Amino acid sequence: MVIDFTKMEEKCLPNFKGGEKEYNAKMFDDEYNKIMKGRLIPGASIGFHTHTENCEVIYVIEGNGTMINDEGSDKVEAGKCYYCPKGQGHSLVNDSDKDLIFFAVVAKV
């Protein structure tokens, strides 16, 4: 199956999971996974949340930011992949002056 994000409408999700500003995303969703192409403008974030029932993989395409998790924080940039296992909490912050663009996959149980 090919998922064509270029033909999807981008949805604006203000203060997503309690984050700052807005999370903009193009989303594919079925019974197994949620696959998203996300964009955070400068100063925006996805609020801290815990994956109690699933895991998430985030691959940064453009830009850079900070991933905050239960153990601290890590800088992320284009080409880096972040894995949030089941039971762990995390937040993604665009603390740069350019858009942070990424793919995210959330497995469904």
C-alpha positions in Angstrom: 0.0 0.0 0.0 1.2 3.5 -0.9 0.3 6.3 1.4 0.4 9.6 -0.5 0.8 12.4 2.1 0.9 15.0 -0.8 -2.8 14.4 -1.4 -3.9 14.7 2.2 -5.2 17.7 3.9 -3.1 18.9 6.8 -5.1 19.2 10.1 -4.3 21.8 12.7 -4.4 20.4 16.3 -4.1 23.3 18.8 -2.3 22.6 22.1 -2.0 18.9 21.2 -1.7 16.7 24.3 -1.3 20.0 26.3 1.6 21.3 24.1 2.4 24.8 23.0 0.9 26.4 19.9 -0.2 23.8 17.3 0.6 20.4 15.8 -0.1 20.2 12.1 -0.4 16.7 10.7 -1.5 14.6 7.8 -2.7 11.3 9.1 -3.4 7.8 7.9 -5.2 5.6 10.4 -6.3 1.9 10.2 -6.9 -0.8 12.8 -3.1 -1.6 13.1 -1.3 1.8 13.0 -1.6 5.5 12.9 1.0 7.0 10.5 1.5 10.7 10.5 3.5 13.3 8.7 3.8 16.0 11.3 4.9 19.6 11.4 5.7 21.8 14.4 6.3 25.5 13.8 9.0 27.2 15.8 8.0 27.3 19.5 5.4 24.6 19.1 5.4 21.3 21.0 3.5 18.1 21.5 2.7 17.9 25.2 4.2 15.3 27.5 2.1 12.0 27.4 2.7 8.4 28.2 2.2 5.5 25.8 0.4 3.1 28.2 -1.0 0.7 25.5 1.4 1.1 22.5 4.7 2.5 21.3 5.7 5.2 18.9 8.5 5.8 16.4 9.4 9.3 15.2 11.8 10.0 12.3 12.9 13.6 11.7 12.8 14.7 8.1 13.7 18.4 8.4 14.7 20.7 11.2 15.6 20.0 14.7 14.2 20.1 18.2 14.3 18.4 21.6 12.7 15.1 22.6 11.8 15.1 26.3 11.3 11.7 27.9 11.1 10.0 31.3 14.9 9.8 31.5 15.8 13.4 30.4 16.0 14.9 26.9 17.7 14.4 23.6 18.4 16.7 20.7 16.8 15.4 17.4 17.5 16.5 13.9 17.0 15.4 10.3 18.0 11.8 9.9 17.5 10.8 13.5 14.9 8.4 14.8 13.3 8.4 18.2 11.7 5.3 19.7 9.2 5.6 22.6 8.5 2.2 24.0 5.2 1.1 25.6 5.1 2.5 29.2 7.3 5.5 28.5 6.3 9.2 28.3 7.6 11.8 25.9 7.2 15.2 24.4 8.6 16.8 21.2 9.5 20.5 21.2 10.5 22.6 18.3 13.0 24.9 19.9 14.5 26.1 16.6 13.7 28.9 14.2 12.5 26.6 11.4 9.7 24.1 11.0 10.3 20.6 12.4 8.9 18.0 10.1 8.7 14.3 11.0 7.0 11.0 10.3 5.5 9.2 13.3 4.0 5.7 13.6 1.9 4.7 16.6 1.2 1.0 16.7 -2.2 -0.1 17.9 -2.7 -3.0 20.2 
